[in-house]
Amino acid sequence: MAFAAPPAQADIPACTRTVQQTGVDVSDAVTAACTRGVHADLAGCASALTGAGVPGGAANGACRMAANPP
């Protein structure tokens, strides 16, 4: 009998830490954007983070962190 691995957990904290490293405060908008990344909406996540003041490269990186848990 084989057991399935548990589902991967979202990594919103890694996303929000990346945002904090850019000097942008973690707001509800940032958390919502990171949640979009968790659901594989990387373009929507990056667009929302950029709108919240996160530089483009950092926004993309944060969204990738959300989408790919450790």
SULDANOR-V121716 format. One line per field, one symbol per residue. psi: psi as a letter, one per 20 degrees, with the letter a starting at -180 (. if undefined). burial: I if it has 24 or more other ideal C-beta (glycine too) atoms within 12 Angstrom, else O. A space follows every 50 residues. Layout:
BEGIN
psi->???
burial->???
END
This chain:
BEGIN
psi->pqpqqqqqqqmghhghggghiijpqorhhgggghhhhhkkmhghgggggg hjjpqgghgggghhhhhnq.
burial->OOOOOOOOOIOIOIIIOIIOOIOIOIOOOIIIIIIIIIOOOIOOIIOIII OIOIOOOIIIIIIIIIIOOO
END
